[in-house]
Amino acid sequence: MTTGTLTRADLTEAVFQAVGLSRTDSAQMVEDMLEEVCGALARGETVKLSSFGTFAVRQKSQRMGRNPKTGDEVPIAPRRVLVFRPSHVLKAVINGQTPMPENEGSEG
């Protein structure tokens, strides 16, 4: 994890190190979890992960926008957007107010 971005491969490696499954089984576990989260969000369900945050899909209505190059008003179609609300625990960890629990941290 030296790139500054957490990837699926990094998650797989973390599961491999923490749980002791094979790398193949760890990769499958990560994929299954991500598929479940994506499926729930696609169905319009809220996904809440304790001590992490809540993912939800919100409906945005049509509105008028402006083309920054020409200044012309352009209608923006209604759409669904993904929103994330971090938990108080995550906010505290990010701001250094609470040490990250050992079982949830990463090594290296």
C-alpha positions as CSV (number, residue, x, y, z in Angstrom):
1,M,0.0,0.0,0.0
2,T,2.6,2.6,-1.0
3,T,0.5,4.3,-3.8
4,G,-1.7,6.3,-1.4
5,T,-4.7,4.5,-2.8
6,L,-6.3,1.5,-1.2
7,T,-7.1,-1.1,-3.9
8,R,-8.9,-4.4,-4.1
9,A,-5.5,-6.1,-4.1
10,D,-4.7,-4.3,-0.9
11,L,-7.9,-5.3,0.7
12,T,-7.3,-8.9,-0.4
13,E,-3.8,-8.8,1.1
14,A,-5.2,-7.4,4.4
15,V,-7.8,-10.2,4.6
16,F,-5.1,-12.8,3.7
17,Q,-2.9,-11.5,6.6
18,A,-5.7,-11.1,9.1
19,V,-7.8,-14.1,8.5
20,G,-5.3,-16.6,7.2
21,L,-7.3,-17.7,4.2
22,S,-5.6,-18.4,0.9
23,R,-5.1,-15.4,-1.4
24,T,-7.7,-16.9,-3.8
25,D,-10.2,-17.2,-1.0
26,S,-9.4,-13.8,0.4
27,A,-9.9,-12.3,-3.1
28,Q,-13.2,-14.1,-3.4
29,M,-14.3,-12.8,0.0
30,V,-13.5,-9.2,-0.9
31,E,-15.3,-9.6,-4.3
32,D,-18.4,-11.1,-2.6
33,M,-18.5,-8.3,0.0
34,L,-18.2,-5.6,-2.7
35,E,-20.9,-7.3,-4.9
36,E,-23.2,-7.4,-1.9
37,V,-22.7,-3.7,-1.1
38,C,-23.1,-2.7,-4.8
39,G,-26.3,-4.9,-5.2
40,A,-27.9,-3.4,-2.1
41,L,-27.1,0.2,-3.3
42,A,-28.5,-0.6,-6.8
43,R,-31.7,-1.8,-5.1
44,G,-31.9,1.6,-3.3
45,E,-31.0,0.1,0.1
46,T,-28.9,1.9,2.6
47,V,-25.6,0.2,3.6
48,K,-24.5,0.9,7.2
49,L,-21.1,-0.3,8.4
50,S,-20.7,0.3,12.1
51,S,-17.8,2.5,13.1
52,F,-17.2,3.4,9.4
53,G,-20.2,5.1,7.9
54,T,-23.4,4.9,5.8
55,F,-23.7,4.6,2.1
56,A,-27.0,5.7,0.5
57,V,-28.5,6.5,-2.9
58,R,-30.2,9.8,-3.2
59,Q,-32.5,10.9,-6.0
60,K,-31.7,14.3,-7.4
61,S,-34.3,16.2,-9.4
62,Q,-33.8,18.0,-12.7
63,R,-32.2,21.4,-12.5
64,M,-30.7,24.1,-14.7
65,G,-27.0,24.2,-15.0
66,R,-24.7,26.5,-16.9
67,N,-22.1,25.6,-19.5
68,P,-18.9,27.2,-18.1
69,K,-17.4,27.7,-21.6
70,T,-20.4,29.4,-23.3
71,G,-22.5,30.5,-20.4
72,D,-25.6,28.8,-21.9
73,E,-28.1,27.3,-19.5
74,V,-28.4,23.6,-19.9
75,P,-30.9,21.3,-18.2
76,I,-29.3,18.6,-16.0
77,A,-31.4,15.4,-16.1
78,P,-32.7,13.8,-12.9
79,R,-30.4,11.1,-11.6
80,R,-29.5,9.0,-8.6
81,V,-26.3,9.7,-6.7
82,L,-24.3,7.8,-4.1
83,V,-23.7,9.6,-0.9
84,F,-21.4,8.6,2.0
85,R,-21.8,9.8,5.6
86,P,-18.8,8.9,7.8
87,S,-19.5,7.8,11.4
88,H,-18.4,9.8,14.4
89,V,-15.8,7.0,15.1
90,L,-14.3,7.4,11.6
91,K,-14.2,11.2,11.9
92,A,-12.4,10.9,15.2
93,V,-9.8,8.5,13.8
94,I,-9.2,10.7,10.8
95,N,-8.7,13.7,13.0
96,G,-6.3,11.8,15.4
97,Q,-8.7,12.1,18.3
98,T,-9.0,8.3,18.8
99,P,-6.4,5.6,18.1
100,M,-7.5,3.2,15.4
101,P,-8.4,-0.2,16.9
102,E,-5.6,-2.8,16.2
103,N,-7.9,-5.2,14.4
104,E,-9.1,-2.5,12.0
105,G,-5.7,-1.0,11.1
106,S,-3.2,-1.9,8.5
107,E,0.4,-2.7,8.8
108,G,3.2,-1.1,6.8
